[in-house]
Amino acid sequence: MKIILNGSTKEVAADINILQLIETIGLADKPVVIEHNKTAIFPRDYPSINLTDNDQLEIINIAAGG
């Protein structure tokens, strides 16, 4: 299955949810903001949102600093 991740096409497993995706790309332990099909989602909802073909995700890694 193909999704659009931060503007680029990415091939992922057909039965993956958002939590599994961020674990796969190494961001599970990092503070991130995720937009799924142009809607911001809460971290508590990551496991319950299953991805479908052509879903669009924007993942922003939050970094502290100054």
C-alpha positions as CSV (number, residue, x, y, z in Angstrom):
1,M,0.0,0.0,0.0
2,K,1.2,3.5,-0.7
3,I,0.8,6.6,1.5
4,I,2.1,10.1,1.2
5,L,4.4,10.9,4.1
6,N,5.7,14.5,4.3
7,G,5.1,15.0,0.6
8,S,6.8,11.8,-0.6
9,T,5.3,8.4,-1.6
10,K,6.1,5.6,0.8
11,E,5.3,1.9,0.6
12,V,3.9,0.5,3.8
13,A,2.3,-2.7,5.0
14,A,-1.5,-3.0,4.2
15,D,-2.5,-3.4,7.9
16,I,-0.5,-0.7,9.6
17,N,-1.8,1.9,12.0
18,I,-0.2,5.3,12.8
19,L,1.6,4.0,16.0
20,Q,3.2,1.2,14.0
21,L,4.3,3.6,11.3
22,I,6.1,5.9,13.7
23,E,7.7,2.9,15.4
24,T,8.9,1.7,11.9
25,I,10.4,5.0,11.0
26,G,12.1,5.5,14.4
27,L,9.9,8.3,15.9
28,A,7.9,6.4,18.5
29,D,10.0,7.8,21.4
30,K,10.2,11.3,20.1
31,P,7.7,14.2,20.5
32,V,5.9,14.5,17.2
33,V,2.8,16.2,15.8
34,I,0.9,14.2,13.2
35,E,-1.6,15.4,10.7
36,H,-3.6,12.6,9.0
37,N,-5.5,13.6,5.8
38,K,-5.2,17.3,6.9
39,T,-6.5,16.7,10.4
40,A,-4.3,16.9,13.5
41,I,-4.6,13.8,15.7
42,F,-3.9,13.1,19.4
43,P,-1.2,10.6,20.4
44,R,-3.9,8.6,22.2
45,D,-5.5,7.9,18.8
46,Y,-2.4,6.7,17.0
47,P,-3.1,3.0,17.6
48,S,-6.7,3.2,16.5
49,I,-6.2,4.9,13.1
50,N,-5.5,2.4,10.4
51,L,-3.9,3.7,7.3
52,T,-5.4,3.2,3.9
53,D,-4.1,3.5,0.4
54,N,-3.2,7.1,-0.5
55,D,-3.6,8.5,3.0
56,Q,-1.6,11.7,3.5
57,L,0.5,12.2,6.7
58,E,2.6,15.0,7.8
59,I,4.8,14.2,10.8
60,I,6.7,17.0,12.5
61,N,9.4,16.2,15.1
62,I,9.3,18.7,17.9
63,A,12.8,19.8,19.0
64,A,13.5,22.1,22.0
65,G,16.3,24.6,21.8
66,G,17.0,28.2,21.3
